[in-house]
Amino acid sequence: MTRLGLRARVTAGFAVGALLLAASMALFSYNLTRRSLLEERERTAVRAAYFDAAVVRTGLETDAPDVVEVLRSLDTGSARRPLLHRNDRWYARTAEVGADAVPAELRRLVRSGAPAVQRVRIDGQPVLLVGVPLSDTTSYFEFTSLREVEQTLQVVALTLTAVAIMIAGSGAALGWYATRHSVRPLTAVADAAEKIAAGDYRTRLDATTDPDLTRLSTSFNHMVDQLVHRIERDRRFAADVSHELRSPLQTLAAAASVLARRRDHHDERTATAASLVADEITRFQRLVDDLIQLARTEQPAHREPVDVAALAREACRARSLPEDLVRSDGSTTGAWSVDRRRVQQILRNLLDNAVRYGLEPVAVRLSCRGPDVGVIEVDDRGPGVSAADRNLIFDRFVRGRAAHARADNDGTGLGLALVAQHAAAHGGRAGVTDRPGGGARFWVELPGSLS
């Protein structure tokens, strides 16, 4: 389950809070309005019913009253309907209402001499029923329609619902606006961290951007300063140690060379030992050279126009590989804006890796991705690289399973790490995938090289 981000959670919180507040106020307003309207209509209906009941009582005091005519004489308009119960008979001026519309409980209550009021529904319409006792044998009932009140309440409910929704939307907008400005300093921290991870150690936070985040900015900048200091110290240590090792290695290499030239004068066991010493010294020299190169990768790239295709052909010739391995897609025929020394190292290391672990390279491709990203790809026909090793092999002193499978101890484990470092110095990255048809395809992206 994907968890919502901070901005989404805060925005949702504002929206839900605003919705709850608006719904509570809308419910309170609706109930207050409903009660006020119904109470006012009930008072009006009761007054009108008592007035009409008095008129009916007067009309019935004659010797032979015409009950229907008495009911028709009432000025009830279209909203009220009279009904009279006299001597166990029901009288109405129209057939719209009848005795069935009067609840039995209310009928008994009025017959006992007590006035009563009750809201009922007739044919699905809300009606207020008022009962007034006129005598022991006569009860007057009047139906007052509440349809207009119900329609008014429906309009009020729709209006309050729309207002609640708009308030919730406004709360969400306010939450989004507030979090956008509140999270902006955190975004700046994240951007700065990404730049530092990419190798731009000059990146710092502006401590005056937000007074409330001064401590965060100061601590972050101090952390970066300490990190840069430690990286620089480690780089200088590696460079100094590598340089210090060069002199004794040169002496050992010279001595091993003398032993190698005089191996015919030694017995077989001594000659074998001298050969092993010479091989290990050569490997040690390569390791020292790689460490020196690794120390230099922390420095920024010095871009200049470079014919990368010519560098690739030169690297192939140096390894006795055919120059026609180098192929271009036609969009990269011009010079690239790159660091010549770094790109030379990338090409050499990728070709050496293909020769040592991939049987042999089958293509060196130069292409582009997007408007300004140059791509170098080296294909081989080897066993490929497993998915579990594809990120690990670009770490320092890590060698893939192909090297272990071949029991090859000749590599230093720094070649691909140097490739990744040189790519990062250009703001790019390195990786490996499967080659169509079998083998591995190592690639390096160099942003800004084609602009």
C-alpha positions, 0 to 999 in steps of 0.5 A: 500500500502506497503511503501518501506524502506529507503534502497530500496528508496535510492537504487531506487533513485541511480538507477533512477538517474544513468539511467536518466544521462546515458539516457541523455548522450546516447541520446546526443551521438546518436544524435551527431553520427547520425548527423555526419554520415548523414552529412558526407554521404551527403557530399560524396553523393553530391560530387559523384553526381556532378562528375557523373553529369559532366560525363553525361553532357559530354556524352550528348554533342554529336550529337546523344547520347545514354543516356542509354550507358552514364548512364552505363558508370558511375562508381557508384558501388552498393550503387548509382543508376543514373536516368536522365530526358531529354525532358520529358522522364526518363532514367535509366540503370536498372529498380530498380529505376524510376520516381515514386521514385522522389518526385514532389517537388524536381523534380520541384526544380531541373527543375527550375535550383536549385540543391536539396538533400532529404532523401526518402525511397524506398521499405522501405530502406533509400535513399539519393536523389541528384538532379543536373540540367544539362540544361533547359530540362535535370535533373540528379538524383542519389540515394545513399543507406543509409542502411549501415548508418542506420545499423550503427546507430542501432548498436550504439543505442543498444550499448548506451542502453546496456551501460545505463542499465549497468550504472543504475545497477551500480548506484543501486549497489552503492546505495545499498552499500552506504545505507548498510554502512550508515544505519548500525549505525541505525541498531545498534540502532534498535538492541540495542533498541530490546535488551533493550525492551527484558530486557537487560538494560546493552546494550549500543552503542559504541560512537566511531563507527562513529564520525558523530553519536557520538551525537546520541550514547551519547544521546541514552546511556544517555536515557537508563541510565535514563530509567534504573535509573527510572525502578530501582527506581520504582522497589525499591519503589514497593519493599520497599512499599510491605515490609513496608506493610507486618508488618501491614498486619501480625498484621491485619491478626493475629487480623482477625484470632482471630476474625475468631476463636471467630466468634461463640461468635459474632452476625451474622452481626459482624461475617460476617464483620469479615469474609469479613475483613479476606478475604480482608486481605488475598487478600491484602497479596497476592497482596503484595506478587505479588508486591514483586515478580514483583519487583524481575522480573527485575533482570536477570534469574539465570539459572541452570539444573532443572527438569521442569516435577517434578516442574509441578507435584509438582505444581499440587499436591499443588493444589490437581490436578492429577499429570498425567496432566503433559505430555511431548512429549518425547524430553524434558525428561532431565533437562532444563536450567532455573531459578527454582524460576521463572519457579515455579512461572510460573507454579503456576500462570498458574495453578491458572489462569486455576482453577480460570477462566478456570473451571479447567486445563486439561493438562500441556504440556512440549515440544520444538520448535526448537533446544533449546526452551522449551515450557510450555502449560496449557490447560483449559476447560473454555470459552477461551480468546477473541482475543481482550483480548489476549495481554491485559491480560498479562499487570499489573492489567488487568483482562480478561472478564472471571473474570468480567463475574464471578464477581470474585474479588479474583484475583490481576491482576498480575498473568499473568503479572508475567508469562510474566515478568518471560518469558521475563527474559529468553529471551522468551514470553508468550501468549494464544490461543484457545485449540482444542475442546474448552477452552484456551491454555496458553503457555510460550516459554523459549529460551536456556532452552534445549541447 
